[in-house]
């Protein structure tokens, strides 16, 4: 007989979802009101303003798509790209591969610029590709590769792309709220993110932002957007300016309460303070993991603080360690993705989960489990190393 | 300064979202766990089984799409239809128009079969269209037209479609859980619904079900599905059988807790009992509304119990009445949609909101507001008429 589902209280230190603040969960459980209710419409306006702050943009078209990050990605591609377009896709992990899928399903041509998994995208390689493909109209790349933990220099990439008259589409799913992202200053044309990473909101929504140049492309398309649900010409009639909203689809009302609260928490803390907090705890986690003999996948200068991919030592059973952490410590860390499956662990430090108690629990639990499994790499000075990084 | 958002406690008697049960809101606020967590995967299996019960089907591919009903509609069309296909689209309201949009954005040809808004789709007209279009491969229509409150005979329509070797795509957004729907017995090939109508769950998910014939079409497509996010070949790797799940997108974890609880509530009550309850309260609401002199848009034999569209009397300011109900009674009723905007009110009786107290409040509040506005149609025996329908 099926009964109500009561999930355990996990500590979520995987690649997302991250731990959700009790404030956000509480907001989500408030009474549902109509998606055209004047009070709800006023809250939508606040969500847009708070998202503009999080993205550091004045873009009018800054809204959450009513579906997870993958749908935000698809929103960018299907609205901007038409069949026959040429798009440069920079690939340094799983999400660059997904961008290619999106381009091709729009009937467009994807020119691939490949960097090693675990490294940033290289602006020089992008420039070479742009020189070789003068018909390219768009450049797409991932700011924070969730599959490896590599951070790409968005400003440098956009500067190159614009020199060749291309618009940029940037994946900021894992960066938003966790490491510096400045959509206007970096001149990003279209960007998408997710709610379940450094915003520490529940999964299910995808914030996007388009600048005027990108908006102009959408308004002057030769063909209809292939997705009715994601067609921004229609979505904007609901999320647009003023009190008058045209029904497009029924907004996920309670999920938007949650996003509102999570963005408010980010604003209260301050973006710079949130970025600094992710950096601080990353340094401590790094000290702890390295004291265990674990090596990072990404070189230090290209590393994200919020997604720590470390190589699994030889002879260790990946699934066994993760299962022990989950069962004995209620601690979730992430498995490797794509070619890195079985080879790395991805330890997230995102949003509400990015805290000292979680860092200490994680390194201590990993140390204990590796010790219990007689892994020779496990050292004993893990706590001293971690606390030292906190200056203690 | 932006502050936390505290919505009022409305009574939602519009076309959806409907009032959400406190049990469902409470489930939604439980701690987020990972979307690949074994406990979450086990809960997903229960959601699938509960959805099979709600749809009355044994279809293996019975899952919730991670986005609202419009995305469920799009899932059906983009997975089944390929460019060049011919699709018969029966239109008797807004959602039939939307189906046409979906067909055309797939590069397919939509042959329209039109019925008057407020009437059911006519199986004879469908048969005429099928005779005239022997190349048609699919027939699409809406079971419960949310824009008018008309109910179409799904079994009869499917029988005709199958006689001409067409697959059926059925919109059951407003019917699921509110009025009889039997996917297997009626031989529906593909069906989609929403969570925010008679399931009384929060908006944001779209349950779908495909039978083996439809699944076979998906598996033998000549071209890739144009949407990566909605491609069921990929989605099934996450929602598929067994404990092994491949990451596709991050599932909206907390929204799925809510859906699980709402489906459990439906199962506890029993489908037939839920259908009977909607019918009982519809009869009382009907008695009350008619005693006020309000006329239904849909003839009695084609009327849905859960969506009551009544004509707005001449001289009444639609927006003013709805604003008064909202402000003075916290009661939301729905406006007209499309060609019916300003001409009808849509009064929902869906799921948790389908209760005697709501019926009485609604007819009493409407009576008082119409009286306050000196509308000559307002009668005084509204309560007696409504209670009489309850046998009191």
HADDOCK unambig.tbl for C-alpha pairs under 7 A between the chains (distance, minus, plus):
assign (segid A and resid 4 and name CA) (segid B and resid 261 and name CA) 6.09 0.50 0.50
assign (segid A and resid 7 and name CA) (segid B and resid 30 and name CA) 6.88 0.50 0.50
assign (segid A and resid 7 and name CA) (segid B and resid 31 and name CA) 6.49 0.50 0.50
assign (segid A and resid 9 and name CA) (segid B and resid 31 and name CA) 5.92 0.50 0.50
assign (segid A and resid 10 and name CA) (segid B and resid 33 and name CA) 6.24 0.50 0.50
assign (segid A and resid 17 and name CA) (segid B and resid 34 and name CA) 6.09 0.50 0.50
assign (segid A and resid 19 and name CA) (segid B and resid 32 and name CA) 6.78 0.50 0.50
assign (segid A and resid 20 and name CA) (segid B and resid 32 and name CA) 6.56 0.50 0.50
assign (segid A and resid 25 and name CA) (segid B and resid 29 and name CA) 4.78 0.50 0.50
assign (segid A and resid 26 and name CA) (segid B and resid 29 and name CA) 6.14 0.50 0.50
assign (segid A and resid 28 and name CA) (segid B and resid 29 and name CA) 6.34 0.50 0.50
assign (segid A and resid 29 and name CA) (segid B and resid 25 and name CA) 4.77 0.50 0.50
assign (segid A and resid 29 and name CA) (segid B and resid 26 and name CA) 6.13 0.50 0.50
assign (segid A and resid 29 and name CA) (segid B and resid 28 and name CA) 6.34 0.50 0.50
assign (segid A and resid 29 and name CA) (segid B and resid 29 and name CA) 5.53 0.50 0.50
assign (segid A and resid 30 and name CA) (segid B and resid 7 and name CA) 6.89 0.50 0.50
assign (segid A and resid 31 and name CA) (segid B and resid 7 and name CA) 6.49 0.50 0.50
assign (segid A and resid 31 and name CA) (segid B and resid 9 and name CA) 5.91 0.50 0.50
assign (segid A and resid 32 and name CA) (segid B and resid 19 and name CA) 6.79 0.50 0.50
assign (segid A and resid 32 and name CA) (segid B and resid 20 and name CA) 6.56 0.50 0.50
assign (segid A and resid 33 and name CA) (segid B and resid 10 and name CA) 6.25 0.50 0.50
assign (segid A and resid 34 and name CA) (segid B and resid 17 and name CA) 6.11 0.50 0.50
assign (segid A and resid 66 and name CA) (segid B and resid 67 and name CA) 6.40 0.50 0.50
assign (segid A and resid 67 and name CA) (segid B and resid 66 and name CA) 6.40 0.50 0.50
assign (segid A and resid 67 and name CA) (segid B and resid 67 and name CA) 5.07 0.50 0.50
assign (segid A and resid 68 and name CA) (segid B and resid 250 and name CA) 6.68 0.50 0.50
assign (segid A and resid 70 and name CA) (segid B and resid 229 and name CA) 6.12 0.50 0.50
assign (segid A and resid 70 and name CA) (segid B and resid 249 and name CA) 6.21 0.50 0.50
assign (segid A and resid 71 and name CA) (segid B and resid 229 and name CA) 5.92 0.50 0.50
assign (segid A and resid 102 and name CA) (segid B and resid 228 and name CA) 6.41 0.50 0.50
assign (segid A and resid 105 and name CA) (segid B and resid 226 and name CA) 5.06 0.50 0.50
assign (segid A and resid 105 and name CA) (segid B and resid 227 and name CA) 6.83 0.50 0.50
assign (segid A and resid 106 and name CA) (segid B and resid 226 and name CA) 6.83 0.50 0.50
assign (segid A and resid 202 and name CA) (segid B and resid 254 and name CA) 6.66 0.50 0.50
assign (segid A and resid 203 and name CA) (segid B and resid 250 and name CA) 6.67 0.50 0.50
assign (segid A and resid 203 and name CA) (segid B and resid 251 and name CA) 6.66 0.50 0.50
assign (segid A and resid 203 and name CA) (segid B and resid 252 and name CA) 4.75 0.50 0.50
assign (segid A and resid 203 and name CA) (segid B and resid 253 and name CA) 6.40 0.50 0.50
assign (segid A and resid 204 and name CA) (segid B and resid 251 and name CA) 6.73 0.50 0.50
assign (segid A and resid 204 and name CA) (segid B and resid 252 and name CA) 4.44 0.50 0.50
assign (segid A and resid 226 and name CA) (segid B and resid 105 and name CA) 5.08 0.50 0.50
assign (segid A and resid 226 and name CA) (segid B and resid 106 and name CA) 6.85 0.50 0.50
assign (segid A and resid 227 and name CA) (segid B and resid 105 and name CA) 6.85 0.50 0.50
assign (segid A and resid 228 and name CA) (segid B and resid 102 and name CA) 6.42 0.50 0.50
assign (segid A and resid 229 and name CA) (segid B and resid 70 and name CA) 6.11 0.50 0.50
assign (segid A and resid 229 and name CA) (segid B and resid 71 and name CA) 5.91 0.50 0.50
assign (segid A and resid 249 and name CA) (segid B and resid 70 and name CA) 6.24 0.50 0.50
assign (segid A and resid 250 and name CA) (segid B and resid 68 and name CA) 6.69 0.50 0.50
assign (segid A and resid 250 and name CA) (segid B and resid 203 and name CA) 6.66 0.50 0.50
assign (segid A and resid 251 and name CA) (segid B and resid 203 and name CA) 6.66 0.50 0.50
assign (segid A and resid 251 and name CA) (segid B and resid 204 and name CA) 6.74 0.50 0.50
assign (segid A and resid 252 and name CA) (segid B and resid 203 and name CA) 4.75 0.50 0.50
assign (segid A and resid 252 and name CA) (segid B and resid 204 and name CA) 4.45 0.50 0.50
assign (segid A and resid 253 and name CA) (segid B and resid 203 and name CA) 6.40 0.50 0.50
assign (segid A and resid 254 and name CA) (segid B and resid 202 and name CA) 6.67 0.50 0.50
assign (segid A and resid 261 and name CA) (segid B and resid 4 and name CA) 6.07 0.50 0.50
